[in-house]
Amino acid sequence: MGLDFNYEENDYSSDADDRIKVSRIADTTGDFYGLLIDVGDVFRGAGAAGPRSWGVGILGDKTAGILTTAGCDDALLRISGSNYVANEEIFYFRGLNANVSNRSGGIVGGLENLISVSAKVGSVQSTVKGLNVDAQDLAADTGDEFGGLDVSCNREGGVNTKEYALKLRTRGTINTALKTAILIEKGTDLGFLKLLEVDAAASVGAYASTGDAPALATGDIMIPVKIGATTYYIPALQDAGV
C-alpha cells in the first residue's frame, strides 16, 4: 500500500501543489516532531550478501526532452526555514540535524555521513563539487563568530593508526594529478587577511626551533604555493637540527 500524489498535466500553479501540513496544537515546552517516521524495522537485511536497507528514499530523474533554458535549479530535497522570534542566544536554529551512532556491542566497518556527486561518462557540466557550503552574514550586529565550515573532533578512546581533522585525497583512476589541494579565491570585494591562524602554540605541539635560522639541507621539502601567476615555496625542514 502506498500514498500517491499526482499532478494534473500542464497545471503548474502553486495552488496545485500536493502537500501535507502539520500544525502544533499549542505552544508547549516538550519535544515535538512535525512528522516522525519510525524505520527501525526496515534494517533487517542479513547474510553474507544481505540486501541493503534505507530508512527513507527519494528517487527522481530529469528525463530527456524536459529542457530548462532559464537560470534556476532543481533539487531532490529542499529545506527552507526562517526565524522571526527574538530567542535567547543559547538557541540554535538548524536546517539539517543528522546523527548516526554505533552503540555498545555494535560492530561496523565504518560510521559516517556520506554526500556524493558523480558526473558519468558522456555527460556535460561546467562544475562538479562534492559539497558547496555557502555562509552569509548580512546582519549589522557584530556577533562572536562567523565561518564557513566548523569541524569538531572528540576522540576520547584509544589512539587510532591514522588521525586527522581534515583529509584531502584522490581515489579511483585519474588520468592526471589534480592541480591544487587547497584553492583560495577572492570574490569581487575583499579577500582574507591571514592564510592560517592558531590560537596558541600548544595547539600544534608548541614546536619551536632549537637553533637560529636553520639552513636548508638535502632532503628538505619545498612546498609549492601559487599566488596569482607566481609560484613560491614554503620550506619543510627535516626534524633533525630544527
Contacts in CASP RR format, 6 or more apart in sequence:
PFRMAT RR
TARGET T0000
AUTHOR 0000-0000-0000
METHOD contacts of the structure
MODEL  1
MGLDFNYEENDYSSDADDRIKVSRIADTTGDFYGLLIDVGDVFRGAGAAG
PRSWGVGILGDKTAGILTTAGCDDALLRISGSNYVANEEIFYFRGLNANV
SNRSGGIVGGLENLISVSAKVGSVQSTVKGLNVDAQDLAADTGDEFGGLD
VSCNREGGVNTKEYALKLRTRGTINTALKTAILIEKGTDLGFLKLLEVDA
AASVGAYASTGDAPALATGDIMIPVKIGATTYYIPALQDAGV
5 18 0 8 1.000
6 18 0 8 1.000
7 16 0 8 1.000
7 18 0 8 1.000
8 16 0 8 1.000
20 35 0 8 1.000
22 34 0 8 1.000
22 35 0 8 1.000
24 32 0 8 1.000
24 34 0 8 1.000
37 55 0 8 1.000
37 56 0 8 1.000
39 55 0 8 1.000
39 56 0 8 1.000
40 55 0 8 1.000
42 53 0 8 1.000
42 54 0 8 1.000
42 55 0 8 1.000
43 53 0 8 1.000
43 55 0 8 1.000
44 53 0 8 1.000
45 51 0 8 1.000
45 52 0 8 1.000
45 53 0 8 1.000
58 76 0 8 1.000
58 77 0 8 1.000
60 76 0 8 1.000
62 74 0 8 1.000
68 74 0 8 1.000
79 95 0 8 1.000
79 96 0 8 1.000
81 95 0 8 1.000
83 93 0 8 1.000
87 93 0 8 1.000
98 113 0 8 1.000
100 111 0 8 1.000
100 112 0 8 1.000
100 113 0 8 1.000
101 111 0 8 1.000
102 108 0 8 1.000
102 111 0 8 1.000
115 130 0 8 1.000
115 131 0 8 1.000
116 130 0 8 1.000
117 128 0 8 1.000
117 129 0 8 1.000
117 130 0 8 1.000
119 125 0 8 1.000
119 128 0 8 1.000
133 148 0 8 1.000
133 149 0 8 1.000
135 146 0 8 1.000
135 147 0 8 1.000
135 148 0 8 1.000
137 146 0 8 1.000
151 165 0 8 1.000
151 166 0 8 1.000
153 165 0 8 1.000
155 163 0 8 1.000
168 181 0 8 1.000
168 182 0 8 1.000
170 177 0 8 1.000
170 178 0 8 1.000
180 226 0 8 1.000
184 192 0 8 1.000
184 195 0 8 1.000
186 192 0 8 1.000
198 204 0 8 1.000
201 207 0 8 1.000
201 208 0 8 1.000
209 242 0 8 1.000
210 241 0 8 1.000
210 242 0 8 1.000
211 241 0 8 1.000
211 242 0 8 1.000
214 237 0 8 1.000
214 241 0 8 1.000
214 242 0 8 1.000
216 235 0 8 1.000
216 237 0 8 1.000
217 237 0 8 1.000
217 238 0 8 1.000
219 238 0 8 1.000
220 235 0 8 1.000
220 236 0 8 1.000
220 237 0 8 1.000
220 238 0 8 1.000
221 235 0 8 1.000
221 236 0 8 1.000
222 233 0 8 1.000
222 234 0 8 1.000
222 235 0 8 1.000
222 236 0 8 1.000
223 233 0 8 1.000
223 234 0 8 1.000
223 235 0 8 1.000
223 236 0 8 1.000
224 231 0 8 1.000
224 232 0 8 1.000
224 233 0 8 1.000
225 231 0 8 1.000
225 232 0 8 1.000
225 233 0 8 1.000
225 234 0 8 1.000
226 232 0 8 1.000
END
